[in-house]
């Protein structure tokens, strides 16, 4: 277990964390501002990747596909809001869960019909194609570094928007007391729509970024959704700052756990037993972390004010 | 209204009374995984099977065929409910297909105990090759261990000294590791088990780089394999480590991995370029009809249809004598697209296994291609435990 290996794994953890942040940011806003549980958020991540596949096929250029996919993801998010979600804001959480779960089933099947069941992909842009040699015979892909940077840039942008702009102020106010904001003459429905479309676009962005390194397939958003929920619960619902810290935390804990848990157990268990116990504990680690956080801070690490 | 309904029911009842009539079409139930990410495997098997039936003008062994397709959704309980429907409602003569071992485990007893023939076109669970073997089960694929054994044997024969094993953390992953180790006597530097459905292998790849093995052996079916292959290439590990795999690099994943997989090794009993007349005709017809390159799963589906065809023909369409049908199936009297093919005592094939490599063909499509034969006429290790009644 060398220092370089640890450094590489920390990078890997950051990269997973950044990806989770992009998905969780939209989820936490929608949940926090509108008190709306959107299980279909993971599907929007998947859709971003699928749209990028199609636009890459049309344009042959990653960056063009990225921009087009983002616009299409935004449009689709708004369409979903218009068709389905706006009818659910006043219902209770169970109805929302039921309806958005239906959207998951519908869209997972939908992409299978449109794009087929086989995994798809599109290549890393040539500009970001190389690797940074870190270990002998092993390079860290520049694309993954670019992902980390893009995620951090998005986080900064979000922070500026939420803390320094009028819309951001309304979003924060809406997260704290939506009725009061409405009473003060703000069109809360339109605010909801903006937040929703933006959240869908962020999830789509994560999907587009993930496409070249992961496989684009039906159901790819489901696993991410669960992790994103863990992130927003740990971070505090409605808090962008919380989502950011929690996403990085989850990324690091999960990656480092997967990498070193078996080795740690090997120090005091037989290798065969360690191979049994290590992966099992490693896959539980983030849920243990969540349980721990909930025990000591029931409303998350950075609860949005007034909740 | 009620009268019409009654009349219809009576008519249906009369129809069912004559179900045994030889003019009735023969019914084949196909149990396949056709939803979720692994749906592509089920699709390949179904398309391969359907191709042969269509080539025979909708008949098998001279009898009209009605195919009832059931999607098991990769859920054993769903498979069990649906297979009961096939057996009791549809009264099928054969059940064919089954992609995953856990599904086979769920439906094996209900099908074989009802004395219906089960033609396995993929999953080859060790229990059913050994103690649990049945006269009503025939496989057109392999016993699960064998594909992994090919890789272990190859690594051993080539004199590789150290191997890094990477599989998902579930039963088939552990079986895969056991299969690899059966013939590989070099050092296993590490065994890493990832969670099933793992998306990002960056952590595992860093460990491989740190361990510096000569070969990495992996079993990552479906989307997991796509991710692993792409990330393996992106990290530049392909330059220093030989990549051996099972069910990871094949025609179901190559459309996604494309150039990233070219040159990587896998093992199989079949490839599209395997040189025999039956295979040439099969691949040509398949690609013309469906517009994609068949995988080993498609070939197994095609052979399942051929197997049923040969047996029904041998008994002249009379399926009432189960013993005779079983004996006819056992003969495997058809030109398998994999070449040599005969049945072992446990009704699993004795066949050749190859080291195969992913290539880009002249027409721009990606496919696997034979590199060398690793096992000749190889049976599985469980056959000796099978007491066929």
Interface residues (C-beta under 8 A of the other chain):
Chain A: X1 X2 X4 X5 X8 X9 X12 X15 X16 X109 X112 X116 X117 X118 X119 X120 X121 X124 X131 X135 X136 X137 X138 X139 X140 X141 X143 X144 X212 X213 X214 X215 X216 X217 X218 X219 X220 X223 X255 X258 X259 X262 X275 X278 X279 X280 X283
Chain B: X35 X36 X37 X39 X40 X43 X169 X191 X192 X193 X194 X195 X197 X199 X200 X202 X203 X204 X205 X206 X207 X208 X209 X210 X212 X222 X223 X226 X227 X230 X231 X234 X235 X236 X237 X239 X240 X241 X252 X253 X255 X256 X257 X258
